C-alpha cells in the first residue's frame, strides 16, 4: 500500500488500514509527487455519460479541473462527480479523446489523443506525466 507523497508505505510502518488522519504538513510543504508512468484515464459510463477516473497524477497530485476533447469537438469542461471521477454528458463515442488536467498548483497537462477512436468503456489509457 503506497502512502502519500513523501511518506512512503505507511501500512508497513505500523499505521494500519484504519488510519484516516493526515498531517497538515502534507498540504503546506508542497511535497511534489513523483509517479512511475503517465497519468491514467479510465473511461466508464455509457453514451452521453462519460465518467473518467484519473489516477497516477504526479506533481501536486490533486486534480483541480479537467477538460475533455473529442476529435470532432472543442475542449469541454468536465465536472467532478466524486473523488477523482470526472464526468461529461457529451456523446463522444467513436472519437479519439484528449484531456487537459490542471492540478492545485496551477500546472496543466495536455494529453492529446490518449484514447483512440475505437476506445471502449472500462478501458484505461495512459498519457504523459507532470
VOBA-1610 file (N, C-alpha, C; in pm, whole numbers, padded with zeros to 5 digits, always signed):
BEGIN
Unk+00086-00117+00000Unk+00000+00000+00000Unk+00090+00123+00000Unk+00075+00209-00099Unk+00156+00330-00106Unk+00098+00439-00020Unk+00187+00519+00036Unk+00142+00630+00118Unk+00137+00758+00038Unk+00106+00866+00108Unk+00104+00997+00044Unk+00246+01033+00003Unk+00259+01123-00090Unk+00391+01161-00141Unk+00480+01207-00026Unk+00600+01151-00020Unk+00695+01187+00083Unk+00682+01107+00211Unk+00580+01023+00223Unk+00558+00948+00345Unk+00586+00800+00330Unk+00604+00751+00208Unk+00633+00610+00188Unk+00515+00521+00219Unk+00543+00397+00253Unk+00440+00298+00280Unk+00401+00303+00427Unk+00293+00374+00458Unk+00252+00392+00597Unk+00201+00263+00661Unk+00147+00173+00580Unk+00099+00046+00633Unk+00214-00034+00693Unk+00324-00044+00619Unk+00439-00121+00668Unk+00508-00051+00784Unk+00479+00077+00805Unk+00536+00150+00917Unk+00449+00137+01042Unk+00341+00057+01034Unk+00260+00029+01151Unk+00135+00112+01168Unk+00101+00193+01071Unk-00018+00276+01086Unk-00147+00199+01060Unk-00141+00087+00986Unk-00260+00006+00961Unk-00352+00066+00857Unk-00464-00003+00835Unk-00558+00040+00731Unk-00669+00130+00784Unk-00679+00146+00915Unk-00787+00227+00970Unk-00744+00370+01002Unk-00621+00405+00972Unk-00572+00539+00999Unk-00627+00636+00895Unk-00693+00741+00941Unk-00753+00836+00847Unk-00700+00977+00864Unk-00624+01004+00968Unk-00576+01140+00993Unk-00462+01175+00898Unk-00457+01301+00859Unk-00349+01350+00774Unk-00278+01464+00844Unk-00151+01474+00819Unk-00073+01583+00874Unk-00095+01708+00789Unk-00106+01823+00854Unk-00121+01949+00781Unk+00003+01976+00698Unk+00118+01923+00739Unk+00241+01946+00664Unk+00236+01885+00525Unk+00157+01783+00508Unk+00143+01722+00375Unk+00090+01824+00276Unk+00001+01910+00320Unk-00062+02006+00230Unk+00013+02139+00224Unk+00090+02172+00327Unk+00155+02302+00331Unk+00300+02302+00284Unk+00364+02187+00274Unk+00505+02187+00238Unk+00529+02164+00090Unk+00425+02149+00013Unk+00434+02135-00133Unk+00530+02023-00173Unk+00514+01908-00110Unk+00593+01792-00149Unk+00544+01745-00285Unk+00634+01740-00382Unk+00596+01700-00517Unk+00590+01549-00527Unk+00486+01498-00591Unk+00471+01355-00611Unk+00545+01313-00738Unk+00627+01210-00725Unk+00693+01152-00842Unk+00625+01019-00868Unk+00569+01002-00984Unk+00496+00880-01019Unk+00566+00808-01132Unk+00554+00677-01133Unk+00606+00596-01244Unk+00498+00587-01350Unk+00534+00609-01475Unk+00437+00604-01583Unk+00359+00733-01592Unk+00265+00736-01684Unk+00188+00857-01709Unk+00059+00862-01630Unk-00009+00974-01643Unk-00142+00990-01584Unk-00235+00892-01654Unk-00320+00824-01576Unk-00409+00721-01631Unk-00553+00771-01632Unk-00621+00738-01741Unk-00760+00777-01763Unk-00842+00651-01785Unk-00928+00616-01689Unk-01016+00500-01703Unk-01154+00552-01740Unk-01202+00512-01857Unk-01328+00564-01909Unk-01441+00468-01875Unk-01533+00516-01792Unk-01650+00438-01755Unk-01775+00513-01800Unk-01891+00458-01769Unk-02017+00522-01804Unk-02083+00457-01923Unk-02146+00539-02006Unk-02215+00492-02126Unk-02234+00612-02218Unk-02293+00590-02334Unk-02315+00701-02427Unk-02384+00817-02356Unk-02341+00937-02381Unk-02390+01061-02321Unk-02359+01074-02172Unk-02282+00983-02115Unk-02237+00995-01976Unk-02100+00931-01965Unk-01998+01013-01981Unk-01860+00966-01972Unk-01808+00996-01833Unk-01774+00892-01759Unk-01721+00906-01624Unk-01576+00862-01629Unk-01485+00955-01613Unk-01342+00928-01630Unk-01273+00935-01495Unk-01213+00823-01455Unk-01134+00816-01333Unk-00990+00852-01368Unk-00935+00952-01300Unk-00799+00998-01328Unk-00710+00958-01212Unk-00605+00880-01243Unk-00515+00828-01140Unk-00369+00849-01180Unk-00280+00820-01086Unk-00135+00827-01106Unk-00092+00968-01145Unk-00146+01067-01075Unk-00117+01207-01105Unk+00004+01252-01023Unk+00110+01293-01091Unk+00230+01342-01024Unk+00218+01491-00994Unk+00332+01554-00970Unk+00333+01697-00939Unk+00263+01723-00808Unk+00171+01817-00805Unk+00096+01848-00683Unk+00010+01730-00641Unk-00032+01648-00739Unk-00106+01526-00709Unk-00256+01540-00700Unk-00305+01659-00669Unk-00450+01674-00656Unk-00506+01751-00775Unk-00607+01692-00836Unk-00664+01747-00959Unk-00765+01856-00924Unk-00749+01972-00986Unk-00837+02086-00962Unk-00945+02098-01069Unk-00909+02070-01196Unk-01007+02077-01304Unk-00963+01988-01420Unk-01062+01946-01500Unk-01037+01857-01614Unk-01122+01903-01731Unk-01065+01897-01851Unk-01140+01920-01974Unk-01119+01802-02066Unk-01217+01777-02152Unk-01211+01665-02246Unk-01237+01720-02386Unk-01174+01658-02484Unk-01193+01699-02623Unk-01201+01575-02710Unk-01309+01564-02785Unk-01320+01458-02884Unk-01256+01506-03014Unk-01227+01413-03103Unk-01164+01452-03229Unk-01256+01537-03316Unk-01386+01541-03284Unk-01481+01623-03359Unk-01540+01737-03276Unk-01482+01764-03160Unk-01535+01869-03072Unk-01423+01962-03028Unk-01461+02068-02960Unk-01363+02153-02893Unk-01347+02107-02749Unk-01268+02180-02672Unk-01249+02147-02530Unk-01377+02174-02453Unk-01413+02080-02365Unk-01533+02090-02281Unk-01493+02064-02137Unk-01535+02152-02047Unk-01507+02131-01905Unk-01583+02009-01855Unk-01517+01934-01768Unk-01582+01821-01702Unk-01614+01864-01559Unk-01711+01799-01497Unk-01743+01829-01358Unk-01704+01710-01271Unk-01661+01743-01149Unk-01623+01635-01056Unk-01750+01564-01012Unk-01752+01432-01030Unk-01865+01351-00988Unk-01844+01311-00843Unk-01735+01244-00815Unk-01693+01210-00680Unk-01548+01165-00685Unk-01473+01192-00580Unk-01332+01155-00578Unk-01260+01213-00698Unk-01190+01127-00771Unk-01122+01169-00893Unk-01196+01119-01017Unk-01327+01103-01005Unk-01413+01069-01119Unk-01472+01198-01174Unk-01447+01223-01301Unk-01492+01345-01367Unk-01589+01307-01477Unk-01696+01384-01494Unk-01800+01346-01589Unk-01822+01449-01698Unk-01865+01396-01812Unk-01906+01477-01927Unk-02034+01414-01980Unk-02129+01496-02017Unk-02256+01444-02069Unk-02263+01457-02221Unk-02150+01453-02286Unk-02143+01463-02432Unk-02131+01326-02495Unk-02181+01314-02616Unk-02167+01189-02692Unk-02032+01193-02763Unk-01938+01112-02716Unk-01802+01112-02770Unk-01762+00977-02828Unk-01856+00885-02837Unk-01825+00752-02892Unk-01767+00766-03032Unk-01667+00683-03063Unk-01607+00681-03195Unk-01508+00793-03222Unk-01483+00878-03123Unk-01387+00986-03139Unk-01263+00959-03053Unk-01146+00995-03101Unk-01029+00989-03015Unk-01045+01098-02909Unk-00993+01071-02789Unk-01015+01162-02676Unk-00884+01221-02626Unk-00888+01349-02597Unk-00777+01421-02536Unk-00825+01479-02404Unk-00731+01500-02311Unk-00766+01553-02180Unk-00670+01664-02141Unk-00721+01762-02068Unk-00640+01863-02002Unk-00667+01849-01853Unk-00561+01829-01775Unk-00572+01811-01631Unk-00494+01924-01564Unk-00562+01998-01476Unk-00496+02106-01402Unk-00494+02069-01255Unk-00376+02079-01194Unk-00361+02046-01053Unk-00369+02174-00969Unk-00372+02157-00837Unk-00394+02270-00746Unk-00283+02374-00752Unk-00166+02337-00803Unk-00058+02436-00814Unk-00065+02513-00945Unk-00172+02492-01023Unk-00193+02568-01146Unk-00128+02511-01270Unk-00057+02400-01257Unk+00006+02338-01374Unk-00099+02259-01452Unk-00090+02265-01586Unk-00184+02194-01672Unk-00109+02098-01762Unk-00157+01975-01765Unk-00103+01871-01853Unk-00205+01849-01964Unk-00160+01855-02088Unk-00246+01824-02202Unk-00205+01689-02257Unk-00297+01595-02256Unk-00274+01460-02308Unk-00355+01445-02435Unk-00290+01466-02549Unk-00360+01463-02678Unk-00380+01321-02728Unk-00500+01294-02776Unk-00535+01165-02839Unk-00492+01045-02754Unk-00519+01053-02624Unk-00483+00944-02533Unk-00564+00818-02564Unk-00693+00835-02584Unk-00779+00721-02618Unk-00806+00725-02769Unk-00782+00615-02839Unk-00805+00613-02984Unk-00955+00615-03015Unk-00989+00633-03139Unk-01129+00640-03180Unk-01210+00515-03148Unk-01144+00402-03131Unk-01215+00277-03100Unk-01211+00243-02951Unk-01195+00342-02864Unk-01191+00317-02721Unk-01322+00253-02676Unk-01315+00185-02563Unk-01432+00117-02506Unk-01447+00156-02360Unk-01570+00159-02311Unk-01592+00185-02169Unk-01526+00074-02088Unk-01468+00111-01975Unk-01400+00016-01888Unk-01251+00004-01916Unk-01203+00067-02021Unk-01060+00059-02054Unk-00985+00177-01994Unk-00855+00155-01970Unk-00767+00257-01915Unk-00662+00294-02018Unk-00637+00424-02030Unk-00539+00476-02125Unk-00440+00563-02048Unk-00316+00564-02093Unk-00211+00636-02022Unk-00155+00749-02107Unk-00147+00868-02046Unk-00089+00983-02112Unk+00049+01012-02058Unk+00095+01134-02074Unk+00224+01174-02021Unk+00209+01209-01873Unk+00312+01265-01813Unk+00313+01291-01669Unk+00354+01436-01643Unk+00316+01487-01528Unk+00357+01622-01487Unk+00507+01624-01463
//
